[in-house]
Amino acid sequence: MPRSVNKVASRRKRKKLLKLTKGYFGARKNVYTVAKNTYEKGLQYAYRDRRTKKREFRKLWIQRINAAVRQYDMSYSQFIGKLNAKNIQINRKVLADLAMNHPNAFKAIVDSVK
């Protein structure tokens, strides 16, 4: 008796993966084994960078707060230390947004801390 293979399911699985790699360069989009490796590597990068993204944004917020606070003759570390001492609980994301888009509100926070 001949060996039975599920050609339909195999083809569907390959087509599904090739559809996911559409837009990649060269053989990465149309050679199954290369596309599979590329797709799996992309998933690894996505997993890793979901965590890296959080770090990068926190660094950006700190830089923005530091730049804004320096206008009022204070450093970032002094500012955060005084915020904690006054028990003002505003996270860095909101502080950075205020510093960028609402400088008057940010100035009020700095004045309340000084």
Sequence and secondary structure as in RCSB ss.txt:
>XXXX:A:sequence
MPRSVNKVASRRKRKKLLKLTKGYFGARKNVYTVAKNTYEKGLQYAYRDRRTKKREFRKLWIQRINAAVRQYDMS
YSQFIGKLNAKNIQINRKVLADLAMNHPNAFKAIVDSVK
>XXXX:A:secstr
      HHHHHHHHHHHHHHTTT SGGGTT HHHHHHHHHHHHHHHHHHHHHHHHHHHHHHHHHHHHHHHTTT  
HHHHHHHHHHTT    HHHHHHHHHH HHHHHHHHHHH 
